[in-house]
Amino acid sequence: MSTPKCESCAFRAKYDRNPNSLLGRLWRWHTSWCPGWRSYMRSLSAEQRRELADKYDLKRYK
């Protein structure tokens, strides 16, 4: 299986630029069920995971 490209995802960049945009909100919703995002988060260190969880307010990973 290939490595998720979540770090350079175009939708994630849209969210970072404007969280209230349609594509930004779509990305945020998508993180709740995306298997690629889950495996990406599991591949990070605990500290990096916590930082992303705080940045994107992802309660599942806190």
C-alpha positions as CSV (number, residue, x, y, z in Angstrom):
1,M,0.0,0.0,0.0
2,S,1.3,3.4,-0.8
3,T,2.0,6.2,1.7
4,P,-0.8,8.7,2.1
5,K,0.0,12.1,0.6
6,C,-1.9,14.0,3.3
7,E,0.9,16.3,4.1
8,S,0.7,17.8,0.6
9,C,-3.0,17.4,0.0
10,A,-4.6,20.2,-2.0
11,F,-7.8,20.0,0.0
12,R,-5.8,20.4,3.2
13,A,-4.1,23.4,1.8
14,K,-7.5,24.9,1.0
15,Y,-8.6,24.4,4.6
16,D,-5.4,26.0,5.8
17,R,-6.0,29.1,3.7
18,N,-9.7,29.4,4.3
19,P,-11.4,26.9,6.8
20,N,-14.9,28.2,5.9
21,S,-14.6,27.5,2.2
22,L,-16.7,24.7,0.8
23,L,-13.6,22.6,-0.1
24,G,-12.0,23.4,3.3
25,R,-15.1,22.2,5.1
26,L,-15.3,19.1,2.9
27,W,-11.7,18.2,3.8
28,R,-12.4,18.6,7.5
29,W,-15.5,16.4,7.3
30,H,-13.5,13.9,5.2
31,T,-10.8,13.5,7.9
32,S,-13.4,11.8,10.2
33,W,-13.7,8.7,8.0
34,C,-10.7,8.7,5.6
35,P,-8.6,5.6,6.0
36,G,-5.6,7.4,4.4
37,W,-5.8,10.2,7.0
38,R,-6.0,7.6,9.8
39,S,-2.9,5.8,8.6
40,Y,-1.1,9.1,8.1
41,M,-1.9,10.1,11.7
42,R,-0.8,6.7,13.0
43,S,2.5,7.1,11.1
44,L,3.3,10.4,13.0
45,S,5.1,10.6,16.3
46,A,2.9,11.2,19.4
47,E,4.0,14.8,19.5
48,Q,3.3,15.5,15.8
49,R,-0.1,13.8,16.1
50,R,-1.0,16.0,19.1
51,E,0.1,19.2,17.3
52,L,-2.1,18.3,14.3
53,A,-5.0,17.4,16.5
54,D,-4.7,20.7,18.3
55,K,-4.3,22.7,15.0
56,Y,-7.4,21.0,13.4
57,D,-9.3,20.4,16.6
58,L,-9.5,16.7,16.0
59,K,-10.7,15.3,19.3
60,R,-10.2,11.7,18.1
61,Y,-6.4,12.1,18.1
62,K,-5.9,14.1,21.3
